[in-house]
Amino acid sequence: MPELAEVETVRASLARDLIGKRVKTVAVTNGRAVRRHKTAKDFRTLVEGHSIKSISRLGKNLVIGLDNQTHLVIHLGMSGQLLRAKSAKDPKPKHTHVVFSFVQGGELRYVDPRTFGELYVSTAPGEGEEPVEISKFARLSIGGDGLALRKAVPELAHLGLDPFEDQIGWDRFAAILRSRATPLKAVLTDQDIIAGIGNIYADEILFASGLRFDRPAESLSTIEIRRLHRAITEVLTEAIKHGGSTLDDEQFVDPDAKPGNYQQFHQVYNREGQACFQCRQPLQRESVRGRSTYFCVKCQA
């Protein structure tokens, strides 16, 4: 599943040429992709004729601001892609479910073989309507654009702290960890606590901070908490720099169909049995809640 680094890669790419463009038409060939709306026509009506004012990200969600104060939200699910096309004549990939064409020319195509992703248009609560209940973890933020995005898109209000869109010092981060008895990896991948981190980057972050995946979050020392807090930012920043990770299935690509290359720098993920780059011990894999976890028994003692 595309995680924060991959979605941010897509966001940055789209922001370079879509902002200011007006949507001419929207074609939906699979209603499951817009399943929050009663019909595909309802979805099309909310988007067609409107200009793109902003392209943001919160967790694993793309948030595209339109000129009527609504937001088009796109979640790529497990296999979703957003691909540019110069014209409608360019061959459409198999599993193309939604196509946006623009007045200025070109198309943006949503491709999703497994159809776990979705697109929907969100409207912020109006005057007199009950305000959204924002995540208690997100409310610990001391800055950034995250709170404003949650208020504008009620469907995302439940999301926990975003490592980039929300600002939080290690001391407030420590308060979150010390209130959780659950294993560290479960905390890192719980989207209601921290938004955007999934299986790949949780393993990489835990290795970078020298912590085991099954350590209870509440058991960390101050030094370990600060190390983990720093590793989250450093690992994700480096992953974004390299365009995210494209695994063996080659499912993730950017809007120009270019794969990421951060997988070349993975320290532990998908490296079972290979030597740890630090201590040369064979890396281990364990299945936790049906998902693989990779780690070094020596470096993450």
N, C-alpha and C positions, 0 to 999 in steps of 0.2 A: 504494500500500500504506500503511495506517495506520502511522505512525512513533511515536516515543516520545511526542510531544506529544499525538497523537490517543488513544493507548492510555491515557495518564495522565488525559486528560479523561474517558474512559469509566470508569476506575478510581475517580476522585474522585466521579463521579456515582453509581455503584453503591454505593460505601461509605456514602453518606448514608442509604440506606434498606434495604440488604440484610443488613447485619451483624446477627446475632441471629435472622434468619428461618430456618425449617426447611423443607427441600425436601420437598414432599409427593409429587410424581410427576415423572418425566422421560419425555418422549415423543421418540423419535428416528425421523425419517422418511427419513433418508438416512444409511446406515451409513458413508459416506465421511467424514462429519464426526467420527466417533469411531473412525477406522480403526486406531488403535494397540491397540484392544481386540479380542478375538476375535469378540465379538458385541455388538450394541447392548444386549442384556440384561445382559451383564457390566458395561458402563458404567453402566447405570441402577442396578444393584444396589449399586454403589460410592457412589452419590450420594443415592439416595432415603432419606429418614428422617433425614438428617444436617443439622445446623445450620451456618450460615456464621459463622465466628469472625473472619475477617480477609479483606481484599481488598488485595493488594499488586500490584506491577508489577516486572518485571525485563526490560530491553530492550523488545521489542515484545510481551511475554507478560504476560497477566493471571494472577495466582496467587491463587486463592481457597482459604483455609484452612478445612477442615471440622473438626467436633468430634471426629473419630476420628484426628486427627493426619495425615490425608492431605491432598493439595492437588489441587484442580481447576484445571488449566491451560488457558487459552484463548488461541489465537493467531488473530488475525483474518485472516491471510493477505492477499490483495490486495483483497478486496471484502466481508469479513465485517462484520456489524453485530450489536450486542446491543441489543435494543429492549424497553422495558417495555410491559406491557399491564395495564390495571386488572382485566380479567376474561377468561376464555376465550371470551366472546362477541364480544370485539373482533376484527374481521377480521384474519386472519393475512396478512402480506405474502407475495408469491410468493417461493419459495426459502427458506422457513422450514424448517430441518432439525432443530433441537432446541428443545424447549420445556420450561422448568422452571416448575412451579407450586409455590406455597408454602402452608403451613398457614395462615399469616396472611392469605392472599389475594394475588391478582395473579400475573402470569407474567413470566418473562424469556425472550425468544425470540432464538435464534441464526439469523440470516439471512445467506446467503452464495451469491450467484449463481454464482460461479466455483469454489466448493468447494475453494479452496486452503488455507483455514484449517482448524483442527482443535481438538477438545476431548479431554482425557484426564485420568485420575486418576493421580497420582504418589504413590508411597510411599517415604519415606526409608529408607536402609539400616538394618537392625536391628543389635543387638549381635552381634558375631562376624562380620558381613558386611564385605566390603571397602569402605572409605570411598570417596566419590566423588573423582575427580581434578579439582580446581578449576583453572580457567584461570590460567595464570601471570601474565596481565595483571591479572586480578581480585585476585590475591593481593598486588598492589602497593597495594591500598586500605588506608587507615589508619583507616577507620570506616564507618559506615552499616550498612544492613540487607542489603546485597547478598550478603555471604559466607554469612550464615545462610540466605538463600533458596536459594542454590546447594546448600548441604548438605542442605536439606529436599527439594529437587526435583532429583534426579540428572540429569534430562534437560536441565537448564539450567546445569549445572556448567561447560560449555565456554564460556559466554558471557563476552565481555570486559567491560571496565569499563562500568558504567552511570553516566552523567553525574550522576544524582541519588541512586541507591541506594548508590553507592560514593563514598567521599571520597578524592581524590587531589590533591596539590599540583602546581604547575606543574613542579617539579623532577623528580618521578617521571614525570609526563607527558612531559617532555623526554627522559627515558631511553628511553621507548617509541618516540618519533619518531626518535631518533638511531640506533635499531637497525633502521629500516625504510628500504630504498632505493626502495620503491614510491611511486607518486604519492599526494599528499595525499588526494584524494577516495577513492581505493581504501582507504586506511587508515581514514578516517572512517566508511566504509560497510561495513567488514569486521566482522561481528557477533562474531567471535572476538577482536577487538581492542577495539572500542568498541561496546557494545550499545545499539541503539535509534535510531541515526541512519541515515536512508535518503537517497534521491536529493534530495528537496526541501530538507531541512535542511542537508545537506552543502553544497549550493550557497549557501544563505543564510549559513551559518557562514563559509565561505571568503570570501564577499564582505565580510562584517562585519570579517574579520581582514585584508582586503587581500591575500589570497594566491591564486595560480592553482591550479586543480585538478590540474594536471600537474607541479607542483613536487615533486621527490623529498622525502619527509618528512625524510630525514636532512640535507637542505641548509638547514634553517631556522636562523636565528640565535636567540639567547636572547630577544631582544625579540619576534621573530615567534612564537616558541613561547608566550610569555606572552600575546600578543595572541590567538592561536588558543584557548588554554586558557580565557580569559575569554569569548571569543565563543561558545563552545559553551554555556556556562551561560546567558549573556544571551539568545541567540536562542531557545533552547528554553524558557526561563522566559517570555519574551514570547509565544511561540506557545501555551503552555499557558494563559496569561492570557486569550487570545482564543479558547480552545476548539478549537485545532488548525486545520488547513487543509482546506477542502472545495473540491475542484477542479471543473472544468466537468462532470465525470461525476456530481457530487453523490453520490458513493458513501459518503463518510464523514459520519455524523451521530452525535450522542451518544445515550444510551439513551432520551431523550425525542424523538428524531427531529429534533433541532435541529442545523443545520449549524454548523461553525466559521466564523470570519471572519478568521483570520490571513492568508488568501490576499490580503486587501486590503492587507496590509503587506509582501508579498513584495518584496524589492529586485531580485532577478534571476530567480527561478524562473518559467518559462513567460512571460517578457517579451522574447523574441527580437525584435530590431529596434526596440524601444521605447527611449526615452532613459533613460540612467542617471540616477537621482535626484541623484547627486552631481556628475557631470561633464558630463552631457547627451550623451555619446557613445552611439551605438546599441549595445545589448547583443547579445552573440553567443551562438550555440548550436553545440556540437559533440557528435557522437555518440561516446560512449566505451563500449566493450563493449556496444553495442546500446542504451544508455540516453542520454538527452539531458542535457547539462551546460550550464548557463547562467552567463555571466560577463561582466565588463566588462574589455575589453582595456587600458583606461587605469588604472582603480582597482585592478585586480589584475595589474599589470604584472609 
